[in-house]
Amino acid sequence: MTLKFYNTLSRRLEEFRPIVPGKVGLYTCGPTVYNYAHIGNFRCYAFEDILKRTLLFLGYEVKHVMNLTDVDDKTIRGSQEAGLKLNDFTAKFKQAFFADIAVLRLLPADIYPAATEHIGEMIKIVKVLFDRGIAYQAEDRSVYFSIAKWPQYGQLVNIDREQMRSGVRVKLDEYTKDSAADFALWKAWDEADGEVYWDSPWGRGRPGWHLECSAMSSKYLGATFDMHCGGIDNIFPHHEDEIAQSEAANGCKFVNYWLHCAHLVVDGQKMSKSLGNFYTLHDILDKGYSGREVRWVLIGTHYRQSLNFSFQALEDARASLQRIDAFRTRLQENLANPAGDSGQVEEITSKTLDDFAAALSDDLNISAAFAALFEFIREMNRLLDSGCTGSNAARLALDCLEKLDRVLAVCTPDPGEGVPPEITALAEERQAARKSKDYARADALRKEIESQGWLVEDTPKGPRVIRK
């Protein structure tokens, strides 16, 4: 089947053709480690995880690079406010990021280059641009990229060249402008930077934020590579500036496919601390939700559509995951049955995997992928209800579920997410009361279990405890 993605650069759906057949170079913009990442950040990282897992599922070899921005305006300001050296300040947030991605079951990148460890590579790019007359040193001693010297500027956002403001400079790392201006490649040191600086041919200073990704991506993936991802807020200026400085320095196309995900909103509103709807991952976990429930919500909306995050969505995720857990338990129970005929199951699993792969190949159509999963569960439950399945069929179905989960990563509970021992003890006590026909006691125990957020389902093979 044909793998297609919506390429921001061309603004159309394109067939994916990697530079080297069967291999993919993937660069994703990582965190700026001045604070804990919030769920809006993780919406983007979760989309990139589905992309990477899809490529692996379809048989590609993926080399994934995700940068860590550990020097910029925010990290310097934060370290000074905390009274810490820059590296000591950012180390805490790097560790927190890695812990969070593990909770959300995000596959780790192959390389996590930190900006502070690649200053030499950045200086080399600036020197090439300076020597070619595309970069210049201004009166403030900083080095800027001249958009007037690079007519191709504006590829990603289709900027009207008449609205470009050559000679007007933007030194800040992050900015939003209706029209483009010359941007900083190397920022001259000033007192606000404190002890944070490196020596360069243009004097003491530090790299501009946009330069960092150009240097690190080209070092690990080459001057031209396959895919670059991020949120739509990265399109301009960050990714536009990356393209300009990379192609001007290297003399070749920078990236073939650009993928961007839409924003996350909370209950229909932009997430902000002033509205009281700003959440880190741990804010959500502290409310009693699991990492995979959060992941379910983050991956459940197509990446190019705005994602509305809500606690009701988390409750819905819990219900959906309980359905999957109950299905997996039924299959595991059937492993003890006689072998039986597995012909129908082979047909169901084959169709499921084909439909799942086709959905993901269509620009990561996650809704269709989930539809394939739940149709699989419905069809298999029908067979299980008929009593026609045995161990061979159960193994085939469990294998299919495992293959789907290589992409979704939600079909098995988190460690510690199972039934607590105290709830299991109550359920066993209830079952003993039922056997002794003490129905009043059994009913009281059922209510006690429910009050703690669990339900007891009575099945032909005994009681089963699930989340309420």
Secondary structure by P-SEA (a helix, b strand, c coil): cbbbbbccccccccccccccccbbbbbbbbbcccccccaaaaaaaaaaaaaaaaaaaaccccbbbbbbccccaaaaaaaaaacccccccaaaaaaaaaaaaaaaccccccccccccccaaaaaaaaaaaaaacccccccccbbbbccccccccccccccccccccccccccccccccccccccccccccccccccbbbbccccbbbbcaaaaaaaaaaacccccccccccccccccaaaaaaaaaaaaaaccccccbbbbbbbbbcccccccccccccccaaaaaaacccaaaaaaaaaccccccbbbbcaaaaaaaaaaaaaaaaaaaaaaaacccccccaaaaaaaaaaaaaaaaaaaacccaaaaaaaaaaaaaaaaaaaaaaccccaaaaaaaaaaaaaaacccccccccccccccaaaaaaaaaaaaaaaacaaaaaaaaaaaaaaabbbbbbcccccccccc
